[in-house]
Amino acid sequence: MRRCILPATILLVSFLSLPVLGEQPSADYKSNPKFQSAITEGKQLAQHRQLSFALDAYKKANKIADGKDIDTLNEIFALQIQTGRYKDAVSSASSLESAATTPALKSRAEVNHGYTLFLQAGDKHKPELMHAADVELKAALVDNPQNASAFYLDGKILAYLGNMDAARDQFKGCLTCISPKDPSYLRAQHFADDPALVLHKMAPAFEVTALDGSKFNLDAMGGRVVLIDFWATWCGPCNEELPHVKKIAKEFAGQPLVIISVSWDSDETKWKNFINKNEMTWVQYRDADHSLSREFGVESIPHYFTIDSDGVLTAEMLGSGSDVEGKLKKLIARAKSAPQPQTASHSGN
C-alpha cells in the first residue's frame, strides 16, 4: 500500500464553526503595546500551527484585558477546542456568557458552552454531560429563538439521549431559521425526517463548486451512493489508482452512484490539463487550501470514502490497492432496492 502524506505544517483539527460574539466598545487596553504584541504573536503562532503557544499568547493578552476582551476570549475558546482542552473551554464559554452584552450574544456563548459539553461527553455520550449540554442549548433558544445552531445541536443531543420526537422538533425548528439555499439545510431536513440517522457516523455536510461550475452538495444526492476520492496529479500512488477509478466510473455509469474527485493540486492549470488528458469525466473539485480534506480528517492520499444513500459514512480506505469496487456494489444494490427520493440537479458522473 502506497500513499502521499499531507505536509504537517498545514494540519488542522476539524471542529464545528463556532459563532463569534462580535465587536465590543473600544477599551484602553487595546492601545497597550503589550496587549497588541501578544495578539500579534498569537495570530502568527496559530498560522504556523503552534496552537499551544498561540493559546499562551492569547491568554497573556486576555490577562492584560482583565478577562473582558470578547475577541480574545473567542480565540482562546477556539484554540482550546482545537487542542482538546474541553474542560478549559467550558470555563472560557462561561466567561463569554458573562461578557455578552445582548441576549443574542449570550445565546451564541451558550451554544459554545453546550457544544463543549457535547465534546466532553465523548464517544460514549455520557448522559450527565449530554443533559447539561441540552440545558445550555435550551437556554440559548430562550435568549434567541432564531438560533439555528442551538436547534441543530440540541436535536443531535436529544437523539443521542433517545428522545427522537423531541429531536425531530428541534431539527424542524432549525429549518425555520435557515434558508433552503444554506448548505446545512438538507442535512437538517434529513435529520428531521429520520432523527435516528444522528446515531450513525455521518459524512461531513459540505457544498463545493465543481470544475464544470455546478454545485455539489453531499446531502443533495437524492438517494445515490457517493464515492469521494482524495488525490493529486503529483501523487504517484494516485496515478496508479486512476485506471481503477476510471473503470468504476465506466462500470457503474447509469447506476445510483456519484463520484467526486477532490484534488490537492495548487496549480490549477496543471490540474485541468491532467483531467482533460486523462478523460476524467466525473465530478472534479480542487481543494487547494485543504479545507475539505480537513473536514474529513484526510492526511494522506489516495484516500477514499464511500457514503450510502442516507449520507452515512460506510467505509474509509487509505492508499492504493483498496477494494473500493466491492464495497460500491453492495451499497448500490441496496440503494436500488430502497424507495427513490427526488433526485438532485447534479447528474454526477
C-alpha positions, 0 to 999 in steps of 0.5 A: 500500500502506497500513499502521499502524506499531507505536509504537517505544517498545514494540519488542522483539527476539524471542529464545528464553526463556532459563532463569534460574539462580535465587536465590543466598545473600544477599551484602553487596553487595546492601545497597550503595546503589550496587549497588541504584541501578544495578539500579534504573536498569537495570530502568527503562532496559530498560522504556523500551527503552534496552537499551544503557544498561540493559546499562551499568547492569547491568554497573556493578552486576555490577562492584560484585558482583565478577562473582558476582551470578547475577541480574545476570549473567542480565540482562546475558546477556539484554540482550546477546542482545537487542542482538546482542552474541553474542560478549559473551554467550558470555563472560557464559554462561561466567561463569554456568557458573562461578557455578552452584552445582548441576549443574542450574544449570550445565546451564541456563548451558550451554544459554545458552552453546550457544544463543549459539553457535547465534546466532553461527553465523548464517544460514549455520550455520557448522559450527565454531560449530554443533559447539561449540554441540552440545558445550555442549548435550551437556554440559548433558544430562550435568549434567541429563538432564531438560533439555528445552531442551538436547534441543530445541536440540541436535536443531535443531543436529544437523539443521542439521549433517545428522545427522537420526537423531541429531536425531530422538533428541534431539527424542524425548528432549525429549518425555520431559521435557515434558508433552503439555499444554506448548505446545512439545510438538507442535512437538517431536513434529513435529520428531521425526517429520520432523527435516528440517522444522528446515531450513525457516523455521518459524512461531513455536510459540505457544498463545493463548486465543481470544475464544470461550475455546478454545485455539489452538495453531499446531502443533495444526492437524492438517494445515490451512493457517493464515492469521494476520492482524495488525490493529486496529479503529483501523487504517484500512488494516485496515478496508479489508482486512476485506471481503477477509478476510471473503470468504476466510473465506466462500470457503474455509469447509469447506476445510483452512484456519484463520484467526486474527485477532490484534488490537492493540486495548487496549480490549477492549470496543471490540474485541468490539463491532467483531467482533460488528458486523462478523460476524467469525466466525473465530478472534479473539485480542487481543494487547494487550501485543504479545507475539505480534506480537513473536514474529513480528517484526510492526511494522506492520499489516495484516500477514499470514502464511500457514503450510502444513500442516507449520507452515512459514512460506510467505509474509509480506505487509505492508499492504493490497492483498496477494494473500493469496487466491492464495497460500491456494489453492495451499497448500490444494490441496496440503494436500488432496492430502497424507495427513490427520493427526488433526485438532485440537479447534479447528474454526477458522473 
